[in-house]
């Protein structure tokens, strides 16, 4: 019986080490890259990326575990602000953040894989926000 517990203990340590190492490697990896264009909108200036997520962009607990965040302003009619959070694959990820999102006027949230995004434009209606999100998802957020 003692040998079984030793084997299970070793297996647990190996699995934990793999999980921790893969998470650490993702911190050292490339940052998020916003699409340069989406439908009729184009990135107005270089994206603003930070790691870890700045306090002003951690407004709610759904994204508190974000590794990186990138924000960009898109020129078009109307102007759009896109914020993408790179969330861990383990535990509270992008889907969890999306579930915790609370609807707000002029803002719409989405998730794709490990990325959670918020699009905001006080001058846009829900259909325009949705069209922009669909274009962003089609352009696919990538890692540089």
KEZAPA-678500 format. One line per 5 residues: number of its first residue (from 0); their letters; for each residue x, y, z of N, C-alpha, C. Coordinates in Angstrom, 2 decimals. Example, Ala and Ser with C-alpha at 12.3 -4.5 7.8 and 13.67 -1.06 7.14 Angstrom:
0) AS) 13.19,-5.69,7.80,12.30,-4.50,7.80,13.20,-3.30,7.80 | 12.85,-2.25,7.08,13.67,-1.06,7.14,12.90,0.03,7.87
END
This chain:
0) XXXXX) 0.82,-1.20,0.00,0.00,0.00,0.00,0.86,1.26,0.00 | 2.00,1.21,0.72,2.91,2.36,0.78,3.50,2.69,-0.58 | 3.78,1.66,-1.39,4.35,1.87,-2.71,3.35,2.58,-3.62 | 2.08,2.23,-3.51,1.04,2.87,-4.31,0.98,4.37,-4.00 | 1.02,4.73,-2.73,0.97,6.15,-2.34,2.21,6.90,-2.82
5) XXXXX) 3.36,6.24,-2.79,4.58,6.87,-3.29,4.47,7.14,-4.79 | 3.94,6.16,-5.53,3.78,6.33,-6.97,2.78,7.43,-7.30 | 1.66,7.44,-6.57,0.66,8.50,-6.78,1.23,9.87,-6.43 | 2.01,9.92,-5.39,2.66,11.18,-4.99,3.61,11.69,-6.06 | 4.41,10.79,-6.61,5.34,11.16,-7.68,4.59,11.62,-8.93
10) XXXXX) 3.53,10.88,-9.26,2.72,11.26,-10.42,2.13,12.65,-10.23 | 1.62,12.92,-9.04,1.07,14.23,-8.74,2.13,15.32,-8.90 | 3.33,15.08,-8.40,4.41,16.06,-8.51,4.79,16.32,-9.96 | 4.84,15.27,-10.78,5.17,15.42,-12.19,4.09,16.24,-12.90 | 2.84,15.91,-12.66,1.73,16.64,-13.29,1.75,18.11,-12.85
15) XXXXX) 1.95,18.37,-11.58,2.00,19.74,-11.07,3.18,20.50,-11.69 | 4.32,19.86,-11.81,5.49,20.51,-12.40,5.24,20.86,-13.87 | 4.61,19.96,-14.61,4.29,20.22,-16.01,3.34,21.41,-16.12 | 2.32,21.45,-15.29,1.35,22.55,-15.32,2.03,23.89,-15.00 | 2.83,23.91,-13.97,3.51,25.15,-13.57,4.48,25.60,-14.65
20) XXXXX) 5.27,24.68,-15.19,6.25,25.04,-16.22,5.58,25.55,-17.49 | 4.50,24.92,-17.91,3.83,25.39,-19.12,3.23,26.77,-18.91 | 2.72,27.03,-17.72,2.19,28.35,-17.40,3.31,29.39,-17.38 | 4.44,29.06,-16.78,5.58,29.98,-16.74,6.12,30.27,-18.13 | 6.18,29.26,-18.98,6.67,29.46,-20.35,5.77,30.42,-21.11
25) XXXXX) 4.47,30.38,-20.85,3.57,31.29,-21.55,3.80,32.74,-21.14 | 4.28,32.98,-19.92,4.62,34.33,-19.48,5.81,34.86,-20.26 | 6.74,33.99,-20.61,7.94,34.42,-21.30,7.73,34.50,-22.81 | 6.61,34.03,-23.27,6.34,33.99,-24.70,6.02,35.37,-25.26 | 5.71,35.40,-26.55,5.41,36.66,-27.21,4.11,37.27,-26.72
30) XXXXX) 3.96,38.56,-26.94,2.75,39.23,-26.47,1.62,39.12,-27.49 | 0.46,39.50,-27.08,-0.73,39.48,-27.91,-0.56,40.51,-29.03 | -1.06,40.19,-30.19,-1.00,41.11,-31.32,-2.41,41.35,-31.84 | -2.86,42.59,-31.78,-4.19,42.94,-32.27,-4.18,42.96,-33.80 | -5.30,42.62,-34.42,-5.35,42.68,-35.89,-5.20,44.13,-36.36
35) XXXXX) -4.47,44.37,-37.44,-4.28,45.74,-37.93,-5.56,46.35,-38.51 | -6.48,45.50,-38.95,-7.73,45.99,-39.52,-8.83,44.98,-39.24 | -10.05,45.49,-39.15,-11.23,44.64,-38.93,-12.41,45.31,-39.62 | -12.93,44.67,-40.67,-14.01,45.22,-41.48,-13.60,46.61,-41.97 | -14.36,47.65,-41.66,-14.03,49.01,-42.12,-13.19,49.79,-41.14
40) XXXXX) -12.69,49.16,-40.11,-11.89,49.85,-39.09,-10.41,49.48,-39.23 | -9.54,50.44,-38.87,-8.11,50.15,-38.90,-7.47,50.68,-37.62 | -6.45,49.99,-37.17,-5.74,50.36,-35.95,-5.14,51.75,-36.14 | -5.50,52.69,-35.27,-5.10,54.09,-35.42,-3.64,54.33,-35.05 | -3.13,53.58,-34.10,-1.75,53.74,-33.64,-1.27,52.39,-33.14
45) XXXXX) -0.03,52.35,-32.73,0.51,51.10,-32.20,-0.29,50.66,-30.99 | -0.49,49.35,-30.88,-1.23,48.83,-29.73,-0.45,49.08,-28.45 | -1.18,49.22,-27.37,-0.58,49.45,-26.06,-0.72,48.15,-25.27 | 0.41,47.48,-25.03,0.39,46.20,-24.32,1.14,46.31,-23.01 | 0.68,45.55,-22.03,1.32,45.53,-20.72,1.26,44.13,-20.14
50) XXXXX) 2.26,43.81,-19.35,2.22,42.59,-18.56,2.90,42.87,-17.25 | 2.35,42.57,-16.17,0.98,42.07,-15.99,-0.04,43.17,-16.26 | -1.29,42.82,-16.16,-2.36,43.74,-16.46,-2.35,44.93,-15.51 | -2.35,46.17,-16.04,-2.39,47.35,-15.17,-3.66,47.40,-14.33 | -3.57,48.00,-13.17,-4.71,48.05,-12.24,-5.95,48.69,-12.86
55) XXXXX) -5.78,49.73,-13.69,-6.94,50.40,-14.27,-7.70,49.52,-15.25 | -7.06,48.45,-15.75,-7.74,47.52,-16.65,-8.22,46.26,-15.94 | -8.07,46.20,-14.63,-8.55,45.07,-13.84,-9.80,45.49,-13.07 | -10.76,45.99,-13.79,-11.95,46.56,-13.17,-12.89,45.53,-12.55 | -12.75,44.29,-12.88,-13.64,43.26,-12.34,-12.89,41.95,-12.24
60) XXXXX) -13.38,41.08,-11.40,-12.64,39.87,-11.05,-12.51,38.85,-12.18 | -13.29,38.95,-13.22,-13.22,37.98,-14.31,-11.89,37.97,-15.04 | -11.15,39.07,-15.00,-9.88,39.15,-15.72,-8.70,39.35,-14.79 | -8.91,39.13,-13.52,-7.84,39.38,-12.55,-6.62,38.49,-12.77 | -6.78,37.34,-13.42,-5.66,36.44,-13.66,-4.99,36.64,-15.02
65) XXXXX) -5.32,37.72,-15.72,-4.75,37.95,-17.05,-3.24,38.10,-16.99 | -2.57,37.45,-17.94,-1.11,37.52,-18.03,-0.68,38.80,-18.72 | -1.40,39.14,-19.77,-1.09,40.32,-20.58,-2.39,40.95,-21.02 | -2.30,42.20,-21.37,-3.45,42.89,-21.94,-2.94,43.83,-23.03 | -3.69,43.89,-24.12,-3.37,44.81,-25.21,-4.61,45.63,-25.52
70) XXXXX) -4.36,46.89,-25.80,-5.47,47.80,-26.08,-5.13,48.59,-27.33 | -6.13,48.77,-28.17,-5.93,49.53,-29.39,-7.17,50.32,-29.75 | -6.94,51.46,-30.38,-8.03,52.31,-30.86,-8.12,52.12,-32.36 | -9.32,51.87,-32.85,-9.55,51.63,-34.27,-10.32,52.79,-34.87 | -9.76,53.35,-35.96,-10.42,54.40,-36.71,-11.50,53.80,-37.57
75) XXXXX) -12.59,54.47,-37.65,-13.71,54.03,-38.47,-14.95,54.76,-38.01 | -16.07,54.32,-38.49,-17.30,54.99,-38.10,-18.22,54.00,-37.40 | -18.32,54.14,-36.09,-17.65,55.04,-35.16,-16.30,54.46,-34.70 | -15.55,55.25,-33.95,-14.27,54.78,-33.40,-14.53,53.66,-32.39 | -13.66,52.64,-32.39,-13.79,51.50,-31.48,-12.52,51.36,-30.65
80) XXXXX) -12.68,50.94,-29.41,-11.54,50.62,-28.55,-11.64,49.13,-28.25 | -10.57,48.42,-28.57,-10.52,46.97,-28.36,-9.49,46.66,-27.27 | -9.91,45.91,-26.27,-9.02,45.46,-25.21,-9.05,43.95,-25.19 | -7.88,43.32,-25.32,-7.78,41.86,-25.32,-6.95,41.42,-24.12 | -7.50,40.47,-23.38,-6.82,39.90,-22.20,-6.36,38.48,-22.55
85) XXXXX) -5.10,38.21,-22.29,-4.54,36.87,-22.48,-4.64,36.16,-21.14 | -5.53,35.18,-21.07,-5.81,34.50,-19.81,-5.19,33.11,-19.79 | -4.94,32.58,-18.60,-4.35,31.24,-18.52,-5.30,30.18,-19.06 | -4.71,29.10,-19.54,-5.52,28.00,-20.05,-6.10,27.17,-18.92 | -5.48,27.21,-17.76,-5.93,26.45,-16.60,-6.78,27.34,-15.71
90) XXXXX) -7.83,26.78,-15.15,-8.64,27.53,-14.18,-9.52,28.57,-14.85 | -9.54,29.74,-14.26,-10.42,30.81,-14.73,-9.85,31.43,-16.01 | -10.38,31.00,-17.14,-9.88,31.46,-18.43,-10.85,32.42,-19.11 | -10.73,32.50,-20.42,-11.51,33.44,-21.21,-13.01,33.16,-21.14 | -13.38,31.89,-21.20,-14.81,31.55,-21.12,-15.38,31.97,-19.77
95) XXXXX) -14.63,31.73,-18.71,-15.06,32.13,-17.37,-15.23,33.65,-17.29 | -14.28,34.38,-17.85,-14.37,35.85,-17.84,-15.60,36.31,-18.61 | -15.87,35.67,-19.74,-17.04,36.02,-20.54,-18.33,35.76,-19.77 | -18.37,34.64,-19.04,-19.56,34.33,-18.24,-19.79,35.36,-17.13 | -18.72,35.91,-16.59,-18.83,36.88,-15.50,-19.07,38.30,-16.00
100) XXXXX) -18.93,38.50,-17.30,-19.13,39.83,-17.87,-20.56,40.30,-17.65 | -20.71,41.56,-17.28,-22.04,42.15,-17.11,-22.24,43.19,-18.21 | -23.35,43.07,-18.90,-23.65,43.94,-20.01,-23.59,45.40,-19.58 | -22.98,46.21,-20.46,-22.84,47.64,-20.21,-23.16,48.38,-21.50 | -23.78,49.55,-21.41,-24.07,50.32,-22.63,-22.79,50.70,-23.37
105) XXXXX) -22.79,50.53,-24.68,-21.65,50.91,-25.49,-20.48,49.95,-25.41 | -20.67,48.79,-24.77,-19.59,47.80,-24.65,-20.15,46.41,-24.94 | -19.28,45.58,-25.49,-19.65,44.20,-25.77,-18.42,43.32,-25.56 | -18.64,42.15,-24.99,-17.53,41.24,-24.68,-17.62,39.98,-25.54 | -16.46,39.34,-25.72,-16.39,38.09,-26.47,-15.18,37.30,-25.98
110) XXXXX) -15.12,36.04,-26.35,-13.93,35.23,-26.06,-13.64,34.35,-27.26 | -12.37,34.05,-27.42,-11.94,33.13,-28.48,-10.69,32.45,-27.96 | -10.81,31.15,-27.71,-9.68,30.41,-27.17,-9.28,30.94,-25.81 | -8.04,31.33,-25.66,-7.55,31.84,-24.39,-7.69,33.35,-24.25 | -8.27,34.00,-25.26,-8.40,35.45,-25.24,-9.81,35.89,-24.90
115) XXXXX) -9.89,36.88,-24.04,-11.16,37.53,-23.71,-11.04,38.97,-24.17 | -12.05,39.47,-24.85,-11.99,40.84,-25.37,-13.20,41.67,-25.02 | -12.98,42.96,-24.97,-14.05,43.93,-24.75,-13.90,45.00,-25.83 | -15.00,45.27,-26.52,-15.05,46.33,-27.51,-15.95,47.41,-26.93 | -15.47,48.66,-27.03,-16.28,49.75,-26.51,-16.32,50.92,-27.48
120) XXXXX) -17.51,51.48,-27.58,-17.73,52.67,-28.38,-19.08,53.25,-27.97 | -19.08,54.39,-27.29,-20.35,54.95,-26.82,-21.29,55.33,-27.96 | -20.74,55.52,-29.17,-21.56,55.93,-30.31,-22.07,54.76,-31.15 | -21.72,53.53,-30.78,-22.10,52.37,-31.59,-23.31,51.65,-31.02 | -24.16,51.16,-31.91,-25.27,50.33,-31.46,-24.80,48.89,-31.37
125) XXXXX) -25.65,48.02,-30.87,-25.29,46.62,-30.62,-24.89,45.89,-31.91 | -25.56,46.20,-33.02,-25.24,45.54,-34.30,-23.86,45.96,-34.81 | -23.51,47.22,-34.62,-22.19,47.69,-35.05,-21.10,47.07,-34.21 | -21.30,47.00,-32.89,-20.34,46.34,-32.01,-20.17,44.88,-32.40 | -21.28,44.21,-32.68,-21.23,42.80,-33.06,-20.50,42.61,-34.39
130) XXXXX) -20.73,43.51,-35.34,-20.04,43.43,-36.64,-18.53,43.59,-36.46 | -18.13,44.51,-35.59,-16.70,44.71,-35.33,-16.10,43.47,-34.67 | -16.79,42.90,-33.68,-16.30,41.70,-33.00,-16.16,40.55,-33.98 | -17.15,40.35,-34.85,-17.09,39.28,-35.84,-15.87,39.46,-36.74 | -15.60,40.69,-37.12,-14.43,40.95,-37.97,-13.13,40.69,-37.21
135) XXXXX) -13.07,41.07,-35.94,-11.87,40.83,-35.12,-11.64,39.33,-34.96 | -12.70,38.59,-34.67,-12.57,37.14,-34.52,-12.12,36.49,-35.83 | -12.60,37.01,-36.95,-12.19,36.48,-38.26,-10.73,36.80,-38.57 | -10.28,37.97,-38.13,-8.89,38.37,-38.36,-7.97,37.61,-37.41 | -8.52,37.09,-36.36,-7.86,36.31,-35.33,-6.72,37.06,-34.63
140) XXXX) -6.93,37.22,-33.37,-5.90,37.78,-32.49,-4.78,36.77,-32.48 | -3.57,37.23,-32.58,-2.45,36.29,-32.63,-1.39,36.66,-31.62 | -0.39,35.80,-31.56,0.75,36.03,-30.68,1.95,36.37,-31.56 | 2.65,37.43,-31.18,3.86,37.82,-31.92,5.03,37.03,-31.43
END
